[in-house]
Amino acid sequence: MYTGKIHKLPQNMGCIFSHLGVTAHQNENFEIPPKTYSWDKREKMNVQDFIIDGVKNETVGRLPGVVNGQQMVIQNCENCNIYIFDHTNTLTIDDCTECNIFLGPVKTSVFIRDCKNCNFAVACQQFRTRDCSQVSIYLFCGTQPIIESSTGMKFGCLQYNYPEFKDQFKAAGLSIYNNNWSNIHDFTPVPGENNFGLLTEDLIVDCSLIPTTEQFSTVEVTSDKHTSLVPYTSGSRRKTSDESCLVVFFKDDASNKRAEIFTESLIRNGSFILAQTKEVPMQAGDAQRVFGSEVYSNAVGKGAVIGLEINGTGCIKFCQDVIADLLKDSPGVVFVSQNQAAATQNIDNFYNFANMQMEI
């Protein structure tokens, strides 16, 4: 029962209250400090880092680490060189004229609207234009590029590299082997006209897409097929020979390096072309159907495989020899077509499967 008496606190209670931020001698009307959450400690972002608007006759852009996966907008620019040396989430470009624009890896979509007389170098998962004219694009695109109400569009395979490019591709979730740059879909075709075409095969990336100003001097850019991070492919161009070969690298710790070394050997040789590439996951049953053998069923369980189609007279022997040398120094599982008749079926099986998996 309450007696109305005031009881003295035990001596150690002052210590207990001290742990709560008060003592027994403080006023009862104390205030507890507000909680601090992790999002309160985040570095505040400057929205201007993610917008380039209304620039004329200038060279501007963003260095690696500035955008860092955020979305970005470029609009109302004229006669500018614009370089985004970072990965982004999405990127929209509106109403730009006479501009040269490089975009580092974009995780999702690039949407270009109402632009004319521009050059672009772009790496993205999805690419779309609307109401554009006289535009050249050096492109890496993980899905089928789409143009809508656009004319005079020219496409080429992206040839570009700088030290941070590879890690930015990884951060954006893009595989350098899944490039559909030439598989263009025209959403608004005009009977008797062709709204798009391919750039000349031996044309390198326009020099205006490589910075020369002091502000970008720390970014070491190269722009040719020999040093490009993205393998240079001929895409939908007519093949030079009836002979092709399929080479498939099965995943292990060294498979990506093997594919890289093989591609470099192919480019150095110069006698053959890399027609197309794909990196795609496979199950044991898929391997059985694609390769017609159970030999590769166990090898697909470690991750996505990398498939390359090589074209040119004598390419099968060349591929077999290079892969044999590679496996001497770096043992692993690699499929190589054995003859021309088998190669045709190999290529059809693999790329039909890959395109179905990627819904292309």
N, C-alpha and C positions, 0 to 999 in steps of 0.2 A: 504494500500500500504506500502511496506517496505521502510523505510526511511534511513536505514543504521546506525541508531543511536543505541548505546548500552544502554539498559535500565537496571536500577538497580533492583535487585530482591527485592521483598517485604521482610520485616524483618523476617516474620514467615516462609519463604521458607526454611531457614536453618534447622528448626525443621522438616519440611517434608522430606528433604533429609537425615536427621539424622536417620529417621525411616528406610530408605533404606540402611543404612550402610555407608553413606557419608555425608559430609556437603558442604555447598555452597562455602567454602573456599578451598576445596580439588581440586587437579588437575582433569581436565575433563577425563583423561585417566585412570579412576579407574576400578578395576576388581571386579565383583560380585562373591562372594564365590560359589563354585559348590554346587548343591543340594545334600543332604544326604538322601538316600532311606532306607527303612526298611531292605532290604536284605544286605545293607552295614554294618548293625549293628549286623548281625547274628554271633554267635560264630563260629570261623573257626574250621572245623573238621579235625582230623588227620586220614588220610586214613589207617594208620597202625592199627587203632582200629578195622577195619572191614576186616582184612586179617590175617589169621594164615597160614604161609607157611614154609615148610621145617623144621618143629620141630621134633626132635628125642629124645626119652627117657626122656620126660619132662611132667610135669603137668602144663597146661596153660588154659586160658579162659578169660571170661569177666563177671564182676560183674553187678548186676542190675543197669540200668541207663546209661551204657556205650554205648551200640549199639542203644538203643532207637528207634527201628523201621526202621533202615537203612538196606540195603542188606549186605550180608557177604559172604566171601569165605574162605573155609578151604581146603588146598591142600598139597600134598607131605609130609605127616606126618607119622612117624613110631614109634610104641611102645609108644604112648602118651595117657594121660588122658586129654580130652578137655571138658570144661564145659562152655556153653553159657547161663548164668543166666539172660537173657533179651529177649525181643521180637524183632523180625526182620521182614523185608519185604519179602525177598527171601534169600535162603541159598543154596549154591552149595558146594559139597564136592567131591574132585577128588584125586585119587591116594594115598589113605591112607591104611596102613597095620598095623595090630596088635594094633589098637587104640580103646579106649573106649570114646564115644562122646555123651554128652547130649546137646540137643538143646531146649531152651525155645520156647514159642509159635511163629510160623512163619505164618505171615498173608496170604501168597500165597503158594509158592512151595518150597519143598526140593528136590533137584536132587543129587543123589549119584552115582558117576561113578568110575569104575575101582578101587574098594576097596575090600579088602579081609581080612578074619579073624578079623573082627571088631564087636564090640557091640555098639548099638545105643539106646538111649531113645529120642523120637522125638514127638513133638506136632506141627501139621501143617494143612493147608487146603488141600494141594495136596502133594502126595508123589510118587517118582519114582526112580527106580534104573536101571542102565545099566552096563553090563559087571562087575558084582560083584559076589563074591563067598564066601561061608561060613560066612554069616553075620546074626547076631541076632538083631532084632529090637523090642523094646517095644514101641508101636505106639499109638498115637492119630492121626486120619486123618479124616477130614471133608468130603472127597470124597473117591472114590474107589482107593486104593493103586495100583500102577502098577509096575511090574518088567519086564525087558527086557534083554535078553541074560544074565541072572543071574542064578546061581545055589546054592543049599545049603542054601536057605534063610529061616529063622525061624522068625515067628511073634508072639508077645504077646501083651496083652492090657497094655497100659502105666499105671504104678502105681507110682506116684511121687507127691511131694508137697514141697513147701517152701513159706515163707510169701508173697512174691511178685507175686507168680504164678497166682493167681486169677485175679489180676489187669492186668497182662500181657496178659492173655487170652482175657480179655475184650478189651484191646488196639489193639490186633490182630484181633478182630472181630470174635472170635471162640466161639462156644457154647460147653460146656463140655459134653452135651448130644448127640452131633452129631458125634459119633466115629464109623468109619467103618473099624477098624483095621484089621478085619479078612476076609473082602470081597475082597480078592486079585485077580487081573487080571494079568495073565501071557501073555504078548504080544508076546512071542516067545516060545510056548510050544513045547516039544519034545515028540513024540509018545512013550508011554511005560515008560516015566519018569515023575517025579514030581519035579519041580524046587523049590518048597516052601512047608512049613508045619507050624504047630502051635507049639509054645513052650509048655512044660508041664504045665498043668493048675495051679498047686500049686507052680510054680516057681516064686519067687519074683525077682525084678529087680537086676541084677548083682551088687554086692557090689562095683565093680570098677567104676560104673556110679554114685557113691556117693563120693564127695571129702572128703579127710582127711587131706589135707595140710593146712598150716597156712593161705595162701592167700585167701582161701574160707571159713575160719572159721566163718565169719559173716553170711553165708547163712545156715539157719537151714533146712536141707533136711530130708524128710522122704520118704520111698519107699515101702509101703505096702498098701493093699487094704483097710485097716481100716481108713487110713488117706489120701488116694489119693484124689486129687482134681477131677480128672476124675473118674467117677464111674466105678468100675471094672465089665466088662461084659463078658459073656462066648462066645459071638460072634457066629461063625458058628459051634461050637462044638455041638455034639449030646446032646439033652436035657435029663435030668435025669428022667423025668416023663411025662405022658400024660396030666397032669393038668397044665394049665398056666392061668395067669390073666393079664388083661390090667388095668393099673392105669394111668389116665390122669389128670394133674394139669392145670387148666385154669388160665390165667394170672390175677394177682392182685398184690398189694404191698408185699404180704407175700407168694406168690406161690412158688418162688424159695427156700425160707426157708423151706416150707412144704416138697418139693421134697427132699431137703437135709436131713431133719430129718427122713423122710420115708426111704431113702436109708441107712442111718446109722442104723436104726432099723432092716432092712433086713440083713445087714452084721453081726450085733451083734447076731441075731437069729441063723444064720449059717445053717439052714435047707433048705433054698431055694437059687436059683441063679437068678441073674439079667441077663436075656438073651440079651436084647437090649434096647436102649434108643433113643429117637428122640425129638428134639425141632423144631417145625415147625409152621408157621402162618396158620390160617384157616379162611375161610369166613363162614357166616351163612349157606349158601347152602352146604358147605363142611361138617359142623357139622351134618346137617340133614342126609346126605348120610352115613357118617362114623358111627354115633351113632344111627341112625334110630329113632331119636326123635328131636322135636323142642326145648326141654328143654334146650339144650346146645347152641342153636343158638345165643342167646344174650351174652353168656359168652365169645365167641371167639373174640369179637370186641376189647378187651383190649390189645391184643398182642399174641405172639406165645405161643402155649401150649406145655407142656412137657409130653411125653408118655413113660411109662416104661412097659416092659414085664417081668413078674416074673414067674418062673417055679419051680415046686416041688409039691409033694403030700400035699394037705392041704393049698396051697398058697392062694386060693381065700378067705377062711375064715380068714387067717392071714392078708391079705391086707385089707379086710373089717373092721376088728377090729382095726388095726393101724390107718386107715384113720378116723374112727369114733372118736377115741381118739384125733387125731390131730385137727379135726374140732370143738371139744368142746372148745379148747383153742384158736383156730385161724379159725373162720368161713370163708368159701370160697367155691368155686365150684370145686369138684373133681369127676371124673368118675371112678367107679370100676366095673369090670365085676361081674355079679350076679350069674352065674353058669358056669359049664365047657363047655356046648354046646354053650352058648352065648359068652364065652370068646374066643373060637376059631374064631368065626366070627368077634368079636371085633378086635382081633389082626390082622387078615387078612385085614380088612377094613382100620384100622389106618395106618399100615405100608406100605400097597400098596399105599395109598394116600401120605404118607410122602416121600416114595422113588420116586414117580412121581414128587412131588414138588421139590425135591432135585436132580432130574435127575440121580438117582443112578441105 
